């Protein structure tokens, strides 16, 4: 039973890894729009549209590009932010599990 929970969590994280770049692009666009005084609704809609556009452009490029090297490059563009986010999440969970304070 425990192995199924672990495998399910890994599968869920694997699926979510493809959304790291669109989420990052959407959040960046939303914060940029907020800084330029577009308003909250405009920033939310702009960030959402930027994230969806990034995802659709990436999926379209993977579908239409025939060169394996270009496909690998596009996959790396989506995998690098996912790797960074995974490292940060593992580091945060690890720091919660351990005590780094020195006892004198």
C-alpha positions as CSV (number, residue, x, y, z in Angstrom):
1,X,0.0,0.0,0.0
2,X,2.8,2.4,0.9
3,X,4.6,1.8,-2.4
4,X,1.4,2.8,-4.3
5,X,1.3,6.0,-2.4
6,X,4.9,6.8,-3.3
7,X,4.5,5.8,-6.9
8,X,1.3,7.9,-7.2
9,X,3.1,10.9,-5.7
10,X,6.0,10.5,-8.2
11,X,3.6,10.1,-11.1
12,X,1.8,13.3,-10.0
13,X,5.0,15.2,-9.7
14,X,6.1,14.0,-13.1
15,X,2.9,15.3,-14.7
16,X,3.2,18.6,-12.9
17,X,6.8,19.0,-14.0
18,X,5.6,19.9,-17.5
19,X,3.7,22.9,-16.1
20,X,6.6,24.6,-14.3
21,X,7.6,26.8,-17.2
22,X,4.1,28.0,-18.0
23,X,3.4,28.8,-14.3
24,X,6.7,30.7,-14.1
25,X,5.9,32.6,-17.3
26,X,2.4,33.4,-16.0
27,X,3.5,34.6,-12.6
28,X,6.3,36.7,-14.1
29,X,3.9,38.4,-16.5
30,X,1.3,38.9,-13.7
31,X,3.8,40.6,-11.4
32,X,5.2,42.7,-14.3
33,X,1.7,43.9,-15.1
34,X,1.0,44.7,-11.4
35,X,4.2,46.7,-11.3
36,X,3.0,48.7,-14.3
37,X,-0.4,49.6,-12.6
38,X,-2.6,47.5,-14.8
39,X,-4.8,46.4,-11.9
40,X,-5.4,43.1,-10.2
41,X,-7.9,41.8,-12.7
42,X,-5.7,42.8,-15.7
43,X,-2.7,41.2,-14.1
44,X,-4.5,37.9,-13.4
45,X,-5.9,37.7,-16.9
46,X,-2.6,38.7,-18.4
47,X,-0.7,36.1,-16.4
48,X,-3.2,33.4,-17.1
49,X,-3.0,34.1,-20.8
50,X,0.8,34.2,-20.8
51,X,0.9,30.8,-19.0
52,X,-1.6,29.3,-21.4
53,X,0.2,30.7,-24.4
54,X,3.5,29.3,-23.2
55,X,2.0,25.9,-22.7
56,X,0.3,25.8,-26.1
57,X,3.3,27.1,-28.0
58,X,5.5,24.4,-26.3
59,X,3.0,21.7,-27.2
60,X,2.7,23.0,-30.7
61,X,6.5,23.1,-31.2
62,X,6.9,19.5,-29.9
63,X,4.1,18.4,-32.2
64,X,5.3,20.0,-35.4
65,X,9.1,20.0,-35.1
66,X,10.6,16.8,-36.6
67,X,14.2,17.2,-35.6
68,X,15.0,15.1,-32.5
69,X,17.7,17.6,-31.4
70,X,15.2,20.5,-31.4
71,X,12.7,18.4,-29.5
72,X,15.3,17.7,-26.9
73,X,16.1,21.4,-26.7
74,X,12.4,22.3,-26.2
75,X,12.0,19.6,-23.6
76,X,15.0,21.0,-21.7
77,X,13.3,24.4,-21.8
78,X,10.4,22.8,-19.9
79,X,12.6,20.5,-17.7
80,X,15.0,23.0,-16.3
81,X,12.5,25.1,-14.4
82,X,10.9,21.9,-13.1
83,X,14.3,20.7,-11.9
84,X,15.0,24.0,-10.1
85,X,11.5,23.9,-8.5
86,X,12.0,20.3,-7.4
87,X,15.4,21.1,-5.9
88,X,13.9,24.0,-4.0
89,X,11.0,21.9,-2.7
90,X,13.3,19.0,-1.6
91,X,15.7,21.5,0.1
92,X,12.8,23.2,1.9
93,X,11.4,19.8,3.1
94,X,14.8,18.7,4.1
95,X,15.4,21.8,6.2
96,X,12.1,21.3,7.9
97,X,13.1,17.7,8.8
98,X,16.5,18.6,10.2
99,X,17.7,21.0,12.8
100,X,20.5,23.2,11.7
101,X,20.9,25.2,14.9
102,X,24.1,24.7,16.8
103,X,23.8,23.9,20.5
104,X,26.5,25.3,22.7
